[in-house]
Amino acid sequence: MRFGILGGTWARRADGRGVAVGGYGRRALLAMLLLDAGRVVPTQRLIDGIYGDEPPAGAGNALQSQVSRLRAALGEAIENQPGGYRLVVDRDEVDVHRFERLAGQGREALAAGEAERGAVLLREALGLWQGDALADVGEAPFAAAQVVRLEELRLGAVEDRVAADLALGGHRNLVAELRELVAAHPLRERLTAQLMRALLADGRQADALAVYETARETLAETLGADPGEELAAAHLAVLRGETPVREGGRVSRETTTFPTAAPTGVSRETAVLPAQLTSFVGRENELALIAGRLRDARLVTLTGPGGAGKTRLSIEAAGRFDGEVCFVPLAGVTDGVDLPQALLGALGLREVGLLTPTGPAQDPVSRLAAALAERPVLLVLDNCEHLIDAAAGLVGTLLTRCPSLKVLATSREAFGITGEALCPVPPLALPPLGAAADGLAGFPAVRLFVERAVAVRPTFSLDDEREAVLRICTALDGQPLALELAAARLRTLSAGEIADRLGPPPEVECGPALRPSELFRLLSRGSRTAQPRQRTLRGVIDWSWDLLTEPERVVLSRASVFAGGWTLEAAEAVCADPAPGAGGAPAGTATSELIEPGDVLDLVDSLVDKSLVVAHQPDGGGGARYRMLETIRSYGAERLAEADGTDAARRRHAAYFLDLAVTAEPRLRRAGQLDWLRRLSAEHDNLHAALHRCVADGDTATGMRLVAALSTYWLLRGARYEGAAPARKLVTAVGPRAPEGLEEEFALCVMTAAPDVADQRELAEHLKSVRATVERGPARYPVMFLLWAPFAGVPDEETYVRQEAALALVEADSWFQALNHIGVAYQNWMVLGEADAVHREFTLARAKFCELGDRWGEALATSHLASFLSVRGELPRAVRLIDEAMALADELEAVESRADLLCERGRCRLRALDHDAACADFRAAADLARRIGTTEFLAVAHLGLAESARLRGALEEADRWCDQAMAESLPAWFAGDVSRTEALVCRGRLHAARGQRDRARECYREAYGARQTDRNRPFTAAVADAAADLALRDGAPERAAELLGIARALRGMEVVASPDAAATETAARETLGEEAYVAARDRGARLDAAGAYAALGQRLAEPGGTV
């Protein structure tokens, strides 16, 4: 049994039914025994605690009478002991002792620096309070001291929970709560200090100081005391403006995490601010301006020409932002349709859960809006100019739907939307003409050039080169990228030589007498209508190009086809010349000698030395990667086009990345899964650039091959929408029938394109061709069969038998065989009702996936096996398996699946009537689902909370959760809506509990009707269980027993872990007697599937009073 005193005094049986404790005296007696649960409470203490200093005559007999009556309600839980009485119960089954244990563990976790774990434990502890402690026996003599003690413990736990939330960066959401707490408890200095720190973290220093002054005056007037040590320390921190470094916040460039996304310790990183290899110079005025703009506006755009330093300035500004930051580089995104997916990826989110890969998915924009709706975060969108229309539309939508969101963007042009605050990025400050020589180092332009010069030539000194440096900085107009490129030339030229090439000294009038080869004229190249700063940068890049060798120019121009960087292997494939006999050098980029793959490393290294290419080592390991600043990449693309080499370089780029994707596809289903996922993720922008170019260039064959090869990758990343738009364009270009030899590729294109196809008739026409391909049997891409499931739906028995015969042909791929075991298990569970086969097939699937090393498949099979075992009643094993599945999902960074699995574990614990643990799981799942925007799991979590409340008798609470769950339910992949069906059954049971039997019957009829199209046995069986309860309430126990038999026939199981069904069975047995009950139950259990469905429908159609 479970007991509680944190609110009213109550007792509940193992099946969740409440126990009538009795009147005031018995409740007071029970409360005293509960406070010392498991220990002997002396008789005299009980008498004093209940009756006080003036007990009635015969108090001992009166107490014995109360004990007898209480024992009649509770059974043998109350023991007579020498000198007193004892309540025999596990202390953890009593809410007050469970609270004290959880609060203590939370405090210990907080002290150990485990803020996330502490927050979860403390929330669970505080969730046990349903009102004031001992509320219904507060007048008893024993109660006063206990109420004070417990309230002190509660407030301490609240303070600890607030401390954990502050450590996790939740200051903005705490201010209102802390103001209420401080108003209610003005003398609790810890709460006041916490409010001050929350206000300080929110940039509200003046408000924090005002709170301190109020507290100081209150302490002086009330207690005649000064603030204590903790409050004084908070005051000092406010005066110093100290910003607390906290997990989940952004101080400097630490990794941003999801503080509440992983209640059991896993964290999922968002896009970290890029680490910088060089110092940041100047820009203090600009940083202050940006900080002010971000305080006052929600969209701030840094504008300026390429090379002005917008990206670096945005990174530095974001590093000083007090809150969560997500950096989204957009230079590698080549099409506006990919913009929402780029943001999802940067935020570490999937479109669908790992364990529901073919289930319902929100469109990416809705998913983003859901994830950011209540999340105070700064999105840094870098390099928006080539996507300006798409970026403006998406940012406008998100800002409208996400009130806590802020955006810092960099672009060569403004978005032009309401509320945008512009920050033009000027050149670095230059010394004025005639500036004192000893003051040059104080000007940012000079400092930047000198710092970069020293990095290239350690012996460089401004003292020796003042005049030349001044000329260089003036000629380059203080443009950061131009200065860095010029400094890179110090490897081969002196500062004076660079200055001479850039232009004459200030006192020399620029004229035609200067030779063009020596005089670097800034207006000699590029658009004459461009802004002067743009022409300045163009001139510097021209100059850098002129100083390159011919092979270096070829490699730089060909490398411009890469998006998002490249590896040496990719550069050798794309930038080297083809081998003799392989088509010759790419048109327009031939050199006097062929560039061999072995030459590429030295040429790329040389470009790195000249600051035209940047080399970096990824955090996840692997080889070096290279990239170009977007300005230089665009310049290289122009040069490639001038040489008529763009088409050839694109073809080589597409061929290389198609080969990479094809090579990776089978390995994504084996032990090397994680390594290959990381490798493809690193090349994400290149893969998508290749796909979009194939579409644009009309290369449908290569495009379809790329879609097919990437299908498994998209599945594992939960990114079904990523390929939808280009796949749709490929399908449109090809027509309704697959090209010969590309049947599977066409099929995968059609299924990938489906979310982007508005004309359902057109889609149906294409799916006819796909069906023929799928039913043909063996496949090069077995993922095709998994993706086909949503279009095929749940087959009937005849179709299932036909499919089994076709699938038996597919024996070459062991991964498919493992996947097929899951399919067979589901058919037996949902369609055939063969429980033994379900267990066998899920177990075989799990073993095969484990043998292959496929974590995704193992997690899928393990979670499904756990769900089945939970329904069958093997609850401890089911919980263990769910924890295993959760660990596998964490390896794949599938944070959405954690919400799914927390819900499933909550169901297991609810079936065991462990309400506290179940509700902790449901609440953690809801918090996580809300944070990452997965509405479907939010509905499941809220439904779990509704069921727990209903089983505990808290009907109003259950109503609220059930209403939320119904509103949040999304369509499932099979016909109907499983979440809504479950919610309808819950709603019906709530009506039945209130005696509203007709309303309950209507809910069950609607739930039954929703299951008629898919004939889903387990969910229909849940309707039969509920109908049995209703029949019992209608006074028809025989009909109730028959309906329980129908539920058993539908499930195909002898044992079902259902507190509701168990209670109905017990009541029907008691009413009918064993023999009559068994006969009625077996009458329903002997029905076949069709008969069971028909019988249930008939019973539900009958008027009230007969069901």
Secondary structure as the mmCIF struct_conf table of DSSP 4:
data_model
#
loop_
_struct_conf.conf_type_id
_struct_conf.id
_struct_conf.beg_label_comp_id
_struct_conf.beg_label_asym_id
_struct_conf.beg_label_seq_id
_struct_conf.end_label_comp_id
_struct_conf.end_label_asym_id
_struct_conf.end_label_seq_id
STRN STRN1 ARG A 2 GLY A 4
STRN STRN2 LEU A 6 LEU A 6
BEND BEND1 GLY A 7 GLY A 8
STRN STRN3 TRP A 10 ARG A 12
TURN_TY1_P TURN_TY1_P1 ALA A 14 ASP A 15
BEND BEND2 GLY A 16 GLY A 16
STRN STRN4 GLY A 18 GLY A 18
BEND BEND3 GLY A 23 GLY A 23
HELX_RH_AL_P HELX_RH_AL_P1 TYR A 24 LEU A 35
TURN_TY1_P TURN_TY1_P2 ASP A 36 GLY A 38
BEND BEND4 ARG A 39 ARG A 39
STRN STRN5 VAL A 40 PRO A 42
HELX_RH_AL_P HELX_RH_AL_P2 THR A 43 TYR A 51
TURN_TY1_P TURN_TY1_P3 GLY A 52 ASP A 53
BEND BEND5 GLU A 54 GLU A 54
HELX_LH_PP_P HELX_LH_PP_P1 PRO A 55 PRO A 56
TURN_TY1_P TURN_TY1_P4 ALA A 57 GLY A 58
HELX_RH_AL_P HELX_RH_AL_P3 ALA A 59 LEU A 74
HELX_RH_3T_P HELX_RH_3T_P1 GLY A 75 ALA A 77
STRN STRN6 ILE A 78 GLN A 81
TURN_TY1_P TURN_TY1_P5 PRO A 82 GLY A 83
STRN STRN7 GLY A 84 LEU A 87
BEND BEND6 VAL A 89 VAL A 89
HELX_RH_3T_P HELX_RH_3T_P2 ARG A 91 GLU A 93
STRN STRN8 VAL A 94 VAL A 94
HELX_RH_AL_P HELX_RH_AL_P4 ASP A 95 ALA A 111
TURN_TY1_P TURN_TY1_P6 ALA A 112 GLY A 113
HELX_RH_AL_P HELX_RH_AL_P5 ALA A 115 LEU A 126
TURN_TY1_P TURN_TY1_P7 GLY A 127 LEU A 128
BEND BEND7 GLY A 131 ASP A 132
STRN STRN9 ALA A 133 ALA A 133
TURN_TY1_P TURN_TY1_P8 LEU A 134 LEU A 134
HELX_RH_3T_P HELX_RH_3T_P3 ALA A 135 VAL A 137
TURN_TY1_P TURN_TY1_P9 GLY A 138 GLU A 139
BEND BEND8 ALA A 140 ALA A 140
TURN_TY1_P TURN_TY1_P10 PRO A 141 PHE A 142
HELX_RH_AL_P HELX_RH_AL_P6 ALA A 143 ALA A 167
TURN_TY1_P TURN_TY1_P11 LEU A 168 GLY A 169
HELX_RH_AL_P HELX_RH_AL_P7 HIS A 171 ALA A 184
TURN_TY1_P TURN_TY1_P12 PRO A 186 LEU A 187
HELX_RH_AL_P HELX_RH_AL_P8 GLU A 189 ALA A 201
TURN_TY1_P TURN_TY1_P13 ASP A 202 GLY A 203
HELX_RH_AL_P HELX_RH_AL_P9 GLN A 205 LEU A 223
BEND BEND9 GLY A 224 GLY A 224
HELX_RH_AL_P HELX_RH_AL_P10 GLU A 229 ARG A 240
TURN_TY1_P TURN_TY1_P14 GLY A 241 GLY A 241
HELX_LH_PP_P HELX_LH_PP_P2 GLU A 242 VAL A 245
TURN_TY1_P TURN_TY1_P15 GLU A 247 GLY A 248
BEND BEND10 GLY A 249 GLY A 249
BEND BEND11 VAL A 251 VAL A 251
TURN_TY1_P TURN_TY1_P16 SER A 252 ARG A 253
HELX_LH_PP_P HELX_LH_PP_P3 GLU A 254 THR A 256
TURN_TY1_P TURN_TY1_P17 PRO A 259 THR A 260
BEND BEND12 ALA A 261 ALA A 261
TURN_TY1_P TURN_TY1_P18 PRO A 263 THR A 264
BEND BEND13 GLY A 265 GLY A 265
HELX_LH_PP_P HELX_LH_PP_P4 VAL A 272 ALA A 275
BEND BEND14 LEU A 277 THR A 278
HELX_RH_AL_P HELX_RH_AL_P11 GLU A 284 ASP A 296
BEND BEND15 ARG A 298 ARG A 298
STRN STRN10 LEU A 299 THR A 303
TURN_TY1_P TURN_TY1_P19 GLY A 306 GLY A 307
BEND BEND16 ALA A 308 GLY A 309
HELX_RH_AL_P HELX_RH_AL_P12 LYS A 310 GLY A 319
TURN_TY1_P TURN_TY1_P20 ARG A 320 ARG A 320
BEND BEND17 ASP A 322 GLY A 323
STRN STRN11 GLU A 324 PRO A 329
TURN_TY1_P TURN_TY1_P21 ALA A 331 GLY A 332
BEND BEND18 ASP A 335 ASP A 335
HELX_RH_3T_P HELX_RH_3T_P4 GLY A 336 ASP A 338
HELX_RH_AL_P HELX_RH_AL_P13 LEU A 339 ALA A 346
TURN_TY1_P TURN_TY1_P22 LEU A 347 GLY A 348
BEND BEND19 GLU A 351 VAL A 352
TURN_TY1_P TURN_TY1_P23 LEU A 354 LEU A 355
TURN_TY1_P TURN_TY1_P24 PRO A 357 THR A 358
BEND BEND20 GLY A 359 GLY A 359
HELX_RH_AL_P HELX_RH_AL_P14 PRO A 364 LEU A 372
TURN_TY1_P TURN_TY1_P25 ALA A 373 GLU A 374
STRN STRN12 VAL A 377 ASP A 382
HELX_RH_3T_P HELX_RH_3T_P5 GLU A 385 LEU A 387
HELX_RH_AL_P HELX_RH_AL_P15 ILE A 388 ARG A 401
TURN_TY1_P TURN_TY1_P26 PRO A 403 SER A 404
STRN STRN13 LYS A 406 SER A 411
BEND BEND21 ARG A 412 GLU A 413
TURN_TY1_P TURN_TY1_P27 THR A 418 GLY A 419
STRN STRN14 GLU A 420 PRO A 424
HELX_LH_PP_P HELX_LH_PP_P5 PRO A 426 ALA A 429
HELX_LH_PP_P HELX_LH_PP_P6 PRO A 431 PRO A 432
TURN_TY1_P TURN_TY1_P28 LEU A 433 GLY A 434
HELX_RH_3T_P HELX_RH_3T_P6 ALA A 437 GLY A 442
BEND BEND22 PHE A 443 PHE A 443
HELX_RH_AL_P HELX_RH_AL_P16 PRO A 444 VAL A 456
TURN_TY1_P TURN_TY1_P29 PRO A 458 THR A 459
HELX_RH_3T_P HELX_RH_3T_P7 LEU A 462 ASP A 464
BEND BEND23 GLU A 465 GLU A 465
HELX_RH_AL_P HELX_RH_AL_P17 ARG A 466 ALA A 475
TURN_TY1_P TURN_TY1_P30 LEU A 476 GLY A 478
HELX_RH_AL_P HELX_RH_AL_P18 PRO A 480 ALA A 488
HELX_RH_3T_P HELX_RH_3T_P8 ARG A 489 ARG A 491
TURN_TY1_P TURN_TY1_P31 THR A 492 THR A 492
BEND BEND24 LEU A 493 LEU A 493
HELX_RH_AL_P HELX_RH_AL_P19 ALA A 495 LEU A 502
TURN_TY1_P TURN_TY1_P32 PRO A 506 GLU A 507
BEND BEND25 VAL A 508 VAL A 508
HELX_LH_PP_P HELX_LH_PP_P7 GLU A 509 CYS A 510
TURN_TY1_P TURN_TY1_P33 PRO A 512 ALA A 513
BEND BEND26 LEU A 514 LEU A 514
TURN_TY1_P TURN_TY1_P34 PRO A 516 GLU A 518
BEND BEND27 LEU A 519 LEU A 519
TURN_TY1_P TURN_TY1_P35 LEU A 522 LEU A 523
BEND BEND28 SER A 524 GLY A 526
TURN_TY1_P TURN_TY1_P36 ARG A 528 THR A 529
BEND BEND29 ALA A 530 ALA A 530
HELX_RH_AL_P HELX_RH_AL_P20 PRO A 532 ASP A 546
TURN_TY1_P TURN_TY1_P37 LEU A 547 LEU A 547
BEND BEND30 LEU A 548 LEU A 548
HELX_RH_AL_P HELX_RH_AL_P21 GLU A 550 ARG A 558
HELX_RH_3T_P HELX_RH_3T_P9 ALA A 559 VAL A 561
BEND BEND31 ALA A 563 GLY A 564
STRN STRN15 TRP A 566 THR A 567
HELX_RH_AL_P HELX_RH_AL_P22 LEU A 568 CYS A 575
BEND BEND32 ALA A 576 ALA A 576
HELX_LH_PP_P HELX_LH_PP_P8 ASP A 577 ALA A 579
TURN_TY1_P TURN_TY1_P38 PRO A 580 GLY A 583
BEND BEND33 ALA A 585 ALA A 585
HELX_LH_PP_P HELX_LH_PP_P9 PRO A 586 PRO A 586
TURN_TY1_P TURN_TY1_P39 ALA A 587 GLY A 588
BEND BEND34 SER A 592 GLU A 593
HELX_RH_3T_P HELX_RH_3T_P10 PRO A 597 ASP A 599
HELX_RH_AL_P HELX_RH_AL_P23 VAL A 600 ASP A 609
TURN_TY1_P TURN_TY1_P40 LYS A 610 SER A 611
BEND BEND35 LEU A 612 VAL A 613
STRN STRN16 VAL A 614 HIS A 616
TURN_TY1_P TURN_TY1_P41 ASP A 619 GLY A 620
BEND BEND36 GLY A 622 GLY A 623
STRN STRN17 ARG A 625 ARG A 627
HELX_RH_AL_P HELX_RH_AL_P24 GLU A 630 GLU A 642
TURN_TY1_P TURN_TY1_P42 ALA A 643 ASP A 644
HELX_RH_AL_P HELX_RH_AL_P25 THR A 646 ARG A 667
TURN_TY1_P TURN_TY1_P43 LEU A 668 ARG A 669
BEND BEND37 ARG A 670 ARG A 670
TURN_TY1_P TURN_TY1_P44 ALA A 671 GLY A 672
HELX_RH_AL_P HELX_RH_AL_P26 GLN A 673 ALA A 682
TURN_TY1_P TURN_TY1_P45 GLU A 683 GLU A 683
HELX_RH_AL_P HELX_RH_AL_P27 HIS A 684 ASP A 697
TURN_TY1_P TURN_TY1_P46 GLY A 698 GLY A 698
HELX_RH_AL_P HELX_RH_AL_P28 THR A 700 ARG A 717
TURN_TY1_P TURN_TY1_P47 GLY A 718 GLY A 718
TURN_TY1_P TURN_TY1_P48 ARG A 720 GLY A 723
HELX_RH_AL_P HELX_RH_AL_P29 ALA A 724 VAL A 734
BEND BEND38 PRO A 736 ARG A 737
HELX_LH_PP_P HELX_LH_PP_P10 ALA A 738 PRO A 739
TURN_TY1_P TURN_TY1_P49 GLU A 740 GLY A 741
HELX_RH_AL_P HELX_RH_AL_P30 GLU A 743 ALA A 753
HELX_RH_3T_P HELX_RH_3T_P11 ALA A 754 ASP A 756
HELX_RH_AL_P HELX_RH_AL_P31 GLN A 760 GLU A 775
TURN_TY1_P TURN_TY1_P50 ARG A 776 ARG A 776
BEND BEND39 ARG A 780 ARG A 780
TURN_TY1_P TURN_TY1_P51 PRO A 782 PRO A 782
HELX_RH_AL_P HELX_RH_AL_P32 VAL A 783 ALA A 792
BEND BEND40 VAL A 794 VAL A 794
HELX_RH_AL_P HELX_RH_AL_P33 GLU A 797 LEU A 807
TURN_TY1_P TURN_TY1_P52 ALA A 808 LEU A 809
BEND BEND41 ALA A 812 ALA A 812
HELX_RH_AL_P HELX_RH_AL_P34 SER A 814 TYR A 826
HELX_RH_PI_P HELX_RH_PI_P1 GLN A 827 LEU A 832
HELX_RH_AL_P HELX_RH_AL_P35 ALA A 835 LEU A 852
TURN_TY1_P TURN_TY1_P53 GLY A 853 GLY A 853
HELX_RH_AL_P HELX_RH_AL_P36 ARG A 855 ARG A 872
TURN_TY1_P TURN_TY1_P54 GLY A 873 GLY A 873
HELX_RH_AL_P HELX_RH_AL_P37 LEU A 875 GLU A 891
TURN_TY1_P TURN_TY1_P55 LEU A 892 GLU A 893
HELX_RH_AL_P HELX_RH_AL_P38 VAL A 895 ARG A 911
TURN_TY1_P TURN_TY1_P56 ALA A 912 LEU A 913
HELX_RH_AL_P HELX_RH_AL_P39 HIS A 915 ILE A 932
TURN_TY1_P TURN_TY1_P57 GLY A 933 GLY A 933
HELX_RH_AL_P HELX_RH_AL_P40 THR A 935 LEU A 951
TURN_TY1_P TURN_TY1_P58 ARG A 952 GLY A 953
HELX_RH_AL_P HELX_RH_AL_P41 LEU A 955 GLU A 968
BEND BEND42 TRP A 973 GLY A 976
HELX_RH_AL_P HELX_RH_AL_P42 VAL A 978 ALA A 993
TURN_TY1_P TURN_TY1_P59 ARG A 994 GLY A 995
HELX_RH_AL_P HELX_RH_AL_P43 ARG A 997 ALA A 1010
TURN_TY1_P TURN_TY1_P60 ARG A 1011 ARG A 1015
HELX_RH_AL_P HELX_RH_AL_P44 ARG A 1017 ARG A 1033
TURN_TY1_P TURN_TY1_P61 ASP A 1034 GLY A 1035
HELX_RH_AL_P HELX_RH_AL_P45 PRO A 1037 ARG A 1051
TURN_TY1_P TURN_TY1_P62 GLY A 1052 GLY A 1052
BEND BEND43 GLU A 1054 GLU A 1054
HELX_RH_AL_P HELX_RH_AL_P46 PRO A 1059 LEU A 1072
HELX_RH_AL_P HELX_RH_AL_P47 GLU A 1074 ALA A 1085
TURN_TY1_P TURN_TY1_P63 ARG A 1086 ARG A 1086
HELX_RH_AL_P HELX_RH_AL_P48 ALA A 1089 ALA A 1101
BEND BEND44 GLU A 1102 GLU A 1102
HELX_LH_PP_P HELX_LH_PP_P11 PRO A 1103 PRO A 1103
TURN_TY1_P TURN_TY1_P64 GLY A 1104 GLY A 1105
#
